[in-house]
Amino acid sequence: MADHQATAAQIAEAGRDLDARGLLASFEGNLSVRLDDSLILTTPTGAHKGRLAPEEMVVVDASGTTVGQGKASSEVKLHLAIYEERADVGAIVHAHPPTATGYAVAGVPLPHGALAESTALFGCVPVAPYGTPSTAALADSVREPVRTFDAILLANHGAVTVGQDLNEAKERMVQLEHFAHIALVAHLLGGAQALEPDQIAEISQMRESAGGGPIPPVCYPAPEQAGTITLSHDELVRLIADAVRTIG
Ligand SMILES: [Zn+2]
């Protein structure tokens, strides 16, 4: 079992760090760490997560019932659903980082295969369907995508990232917002240019050699997002002739 006091101090520190990076506004966001098979330690509801003392953290069991003092995060169902789906996840961060959440609110997906580092890190970032905050509907909306992905946008709401430990989950939230910012700048400059499928496959191989999973096929850019295909005059004539023969 993770040490309760040390874990509580880590959550308080992670909250301060996320706040310092502009990823937590007012009372928004929540963090949690899995203490053991049946208990998680989470941030309290109605408090600024950048200014928490370790003793304010709240223990809840697998059913969401508080064990001991305090009132747990309003999004505890979301956290519990993720822990249920992913035995390897040890910590979760939910926040509303402004640029990534802008994509989630606009209903615009982050571009696939546009940035080598984020492709290596996330594969891609899916958007979970909308569910009212703090309800089981929101929790259920992430069950399927979180089996494959470590960072998920929540439609019309925010984002959630997971990690083996709190530092990993927190840094993924930071990296997600950074990627969203870059994607927005690329969009303003005329649009992200997608990597070619073989370039993504190479990144996927590197990911696997480092112990990660392969990049899922769904993360490869849609054909219209991929680079322009150029054919010579002869190639074009041959292609049309082949097509006509096939139809004939
Ligand atoms: Zn939220």
Boltz pocket constraint, residues with backbone or C-beta under 6 A from the ligand:
constraints:
  - pocket:
      binder: B
      contacts: [[A, 29], [A, 75], [A, 94], [A, 95], [A, 96], [A, 133], [A, 157], [A, 158]]
      max_distance: 6.0
